Amino acid sequence: MELAIGKTGDRDLVVDAQELVTGRTCIIAQSGAGKSWSIAVLCEQLCKARIGFCLIDTEGEYFSLKDRFELCWVGSGDDCDVDIERVDLAELMRNAIKSGTPVIYDVSETQMQEKVTELTTVLYDLESELRKPYLLIVEEADKFIPQSGESIKKIEEISRRGRKRGLGILVATQRPSLVVKNVLSQCNSQIIGKLSIENDLKAVGVFFGSRKEVEELSALEPGEFFVMGSLAREKVKMRFGRRETEHRGLTPKLAPGKPARQSTPRTPRAHPPPQPPQPPAPRPTPADEGVDEAIVPVLIREEAIDIAKSRRRRKFPFLDPEERIVAADAVYWPLAQVEVKYIGGLLRKTTKTASFVLDLVAGRLVDVNRGMKMKPGFSELFGLDETAVKIIARLPPGGSTLPEIEADTREAPETVKRAVKDLEKRKLVTEVKTAGKATVFMPLLLHEIPRLQSLRQSLQVKTEPLRGSPRPQKIRESDLRSLLKAIEPTLEIAGWRTVYYPVYEVVLAAEDGERRLYLDGISGRDLPLSSV
Ligand SMILES: Nc1ncnc2c1ncn2[C@@H]1O[C@H](COP(=O)(O)OP(=O)(O)OP(=O)(O)O)[C@@H](O)[C@H]1O
């Protein structure tokens, strides 16, 4: 039996169902590269072929399969078919294996390790007796079989001995370098998508013929994978097909202001009554629950230290000793997703909106997309009084005289004089004499002040409750409001949400002193931050 899972070029790509269900497969790709999508496509195909599987769902994102297919959802809450805390797991799994019923084992709201240990033990024991083809799918395998830390030994055993019992395994991870080596090396089929972190590229190197092939991985698009091993006759680049059920693993988009509390985040029904299409219901975010939100890091501390090692310097090449790493700590950088409203338009005045992400330490604009990038934005203007901001925001490149500034800002001469002095002190304007002996004040801003209509940035990231220590926030909503009101008097802040970004602060020491390196906790790149 064959399962159509996607396309390679314009040909359908089919895989052998027997090989998938009783074999050992890994799906590896970084966050956002399409793992959950591809697992869902595989599950849909298995459901259609009436082949049994049990999917360990760590995020509660697969229940939408129930909208189309007959399966059993074991989890927490009223919407589930079976309560994970009360289920007789051996009995349920025996029936599921015998009847080939798919099971979603949703551990997102439970003690995951304990529940997964119990499931894998039950499955292995049952299959030692029943020997009927059944597939175990382990999402986020790095959580359950980590390279360092407590690994669930039954999963390792299934990867070694499951096949003979009819019990196949499919493990998915975004961090292959963090998964126990022997499970990945047991996999006779690999489905590998976009990867960018060096350690992860190294970890999958064994599946490829050359470094050049491995490097192709970083150029893949979401949904594109290489399929290799027993599932495909030869290595093929493919794209997973359309999903038949809704994808609930979408990154929740930040809405203006505090999002409405969701009383029941999940509303699956086997036969939904006719109703207009609804946007997928996001799980409540930490912000809904009144907890500080942090973006989930990709790098672990040891990897940050490895990167920092490669950045060590010597004063004189070959003569001096290299710098030493004396500390490496995760610090969380405060950011805010800001939504603003203002009245704008050249001919007809209408309400306009803008959105951006602000660094709450230095006031820079931030672009978060598989790493954090910073632009100066409004940073030079924080700390100025309202008149000074008004002046600098309106000052033309050729400069203005004091009476011109007074007319532009409609401020009293004394107030303008004081503000201009402050701007001179901060080296944001300079005084020049023109031929007519008039004094002209010229702007010295290093960067243009961003125009509101050009700001369309939002955070699309996975968050978790903040666990580490955050950098103190220096910029408050009120600071930003008065700054922006000086630029655009009709402006109101319509939404503000604080989210913490993971950064590693590494202290490097040499004989002549210390320096700090800030490494992006997602991309591993250097960040232009300081120890303020
Ligand atoms: N085959 C595909 N066809 C169309 N869109 C896709 C495909 N695969 C992925 N996508 C798009 O990419 C987004 C991210 O995919 P997905 O949620 O599966 O990533 P992921 O690797 O599971 O990420 P994470 O590990 O962070 O959960 C999806 O919301 C979808 O928009």
The ligand as a Gaussian input file, in Angstrom:
#p B3LYP/6-31G(d) Opt

LIG

0 1
 N        3.904000      21.826000       2.916000
 C        3.483000      23.052000       3.250000
 N        2.657000      23.712000       2.412000
 C        2.227000      24.963000       2.743000
 N        2.599000      25.639000       3.856000
 C        3.421000      25.022000       4.697000
 C        3.916000      23.705000       4.453000
 N        4.710000      23.355000       5.464000
 C        4.731000      24.408000       6.306000
 N        3.969000      25.403000       5.853000
 C        3.793000      26.728000       6.478000
 O        4.824000      26.913000       7.428000
 C        4.283000      27.209000       8.718000
 C        5.114000      26.518000       9.784000
 O        4.955000      25.119000       9.679000
 P        4.898000      24.176000      10.962000
 O        3.988000      24.754000      12.003000
 O        4.586000      22.825000      10.475000
 O        6.395000      24.324000      11.435000
 P        7.172000      23.459000      12.521000
 O        8.436000      23.003000      11.880000
 O        6.277000      22.426000      13.109000
 O        7.496000      24.568000      13.585000
 P        7.672000      24.349000      15.181000
 O        8.769000      23.381000      15.377000
 O        8.040000      25.743000      15.633000
 O        6.331000      23.885000      15.676000
 C        2.840000      26.724000       8.661000
 O        1.999000      27.526000       9.471000
 C        2.474000      26.852000       7.210000
 O        1.991000      28.161000       6.973000

